[in-house]
Amino acid sequence: GPSVLWFRRDLRLGDNPALAHAAEDGRDVLALFVLDDHLLGPSGAARRDVLFRSLTALDDQLGGRLMVVKGDPVAAVPAVAKAVGADAVHVSEDYGPYGRRRDDAVAEKVDLVRTGSPYAVSPGRIVKDDGEGFKVFTPFYRRWQDHGWRGPADTSASSASWIDPDDVSGGRKRVTIPTENTHADVEAGEKAALSSWADFRDDRASGYDDERDRPDKDSTSRMSVHLKYGTIHPRTMLADLASLKNDGSEAYRRELCFRDFYADILFRRPDSARENYDKRFDAIELDSGPHADELFQAWCDGKTGFPIVDAGMRQLVSENWMHNRVRMIVASFLVKDLHLPWWRGARFFLQHLMDGDIASNQHGWQWTAGTGTDASPYFRVFNPTTQGEKFDPNGDYVRRWVPELRGVDGKAVHALKNDRPEEYPEPIVDHKHEREEALRRFGALKS
Ligand code: FAD
């Protein structure tokens, strides 16, 4: 009988092992996507926009044969499978907390076949000698490289004979793919993913290790949004990187491993999507109340009076993306200068980021807050001024995003004194003072 290929966050036809499996023995395949309010609601308009345009691109590749339905997948997927008379429903495995619960519930009603995942090495596979998972990145990275990953799977639109959804009667009503009116100018879909990857690989990958920390330069790949929806698989990228063999490709491979690492951490500790990974921090003193809310609002609006922080927050809200170095700076500021809980900032990020991803976001936040996996001890407090001077050395990034400061030349833009324009806010806190306060709270926790 036929099979169903249920797409979730692997919205591509190339390098898709679940597609190969679904089409085995020449079976007819129905391509399905379920619009699930549980995921769409908290996504934010920019992320929904990319999703919808990725779906439209997929539907085009399939000659209009992507069946899109609405509802709770636990009811909708079995209903569609029954309507086409499918023996099995094929997916690429989801390792997030919600995805796992949903898939287990679907698997009680249909034969759910999970092949591959959005990661080079699926969560749970990389273990220490004693069989436990890693809590520290560097040894995970070593193991990950030793473990290795498969080469890209050879699949395409012609790997299957696709069932026309209009020929399916009963089950669920097919809906048109929604649209979202955002200004996002990022191209979506598999073709766009492959071509922006090729541009980066050919032009910028070799300088990536030297330039990646510079928000003023267009030096990173911006592939996060494509990886989020799986319009490209990291296997495809890793295979290319292996043949480049330069310091840039080495550094890039390490970043892709970070993505696998955080997915592994979240898989082992689903509670860490909401709670401190390091439980000792449950006792730390955090601020709340009207004044804390005002500070939070200033942070959201990019009006803290700290130029690099404000530039980052305005890039986030306007472009729905932020440079990694600046994500760390604004996150550190929220936690250590404003003494607010990391999850408040994480939630705001997820509402705005086009690449918003529960594993990378929550653990990027926890890492910066010092409540997560290793490396950034709580007592290491970023100084927004020196961070700005170091990573945006000419001040170009700040001037791009903070128009009030366009009249200030060079790196003076990071350490405003008498040249602080009237229309630009005064610093909402005193960094030196708040740094001491953060250390005091940390000290209280230890004793
Ligand atoms: P590149 O520098 O070109 O990196 C290539 C790829 O490697 C990225 O696309 C990404 O998939 C992966 N990668 C790079 N750095 C990291 C990292 N630190 N952790 C995990 N994966 C990484 N990334 C997300 O994809 N979604 C998020 O919601 C997210 N939230 C973050 C929140 C905070 C507070 C911090 C500090 C980091 C967050 N990151 C997140 C990680 C990182 O900032 C972005 O992946 C990166 O900026 C995306 O831009 P790029 O594709 O140009 O990155």
Residues whose N, C-alpha, C, O or C-beta is under 5 A from the ligand:
A	BS01	FAD	T220 S221 R222 M223 S224 L227 E255 L256 F258 R259 M322 H323 N324 R327 M328 A331 L353 D355 G356 D357 S360 N361 G364 W365
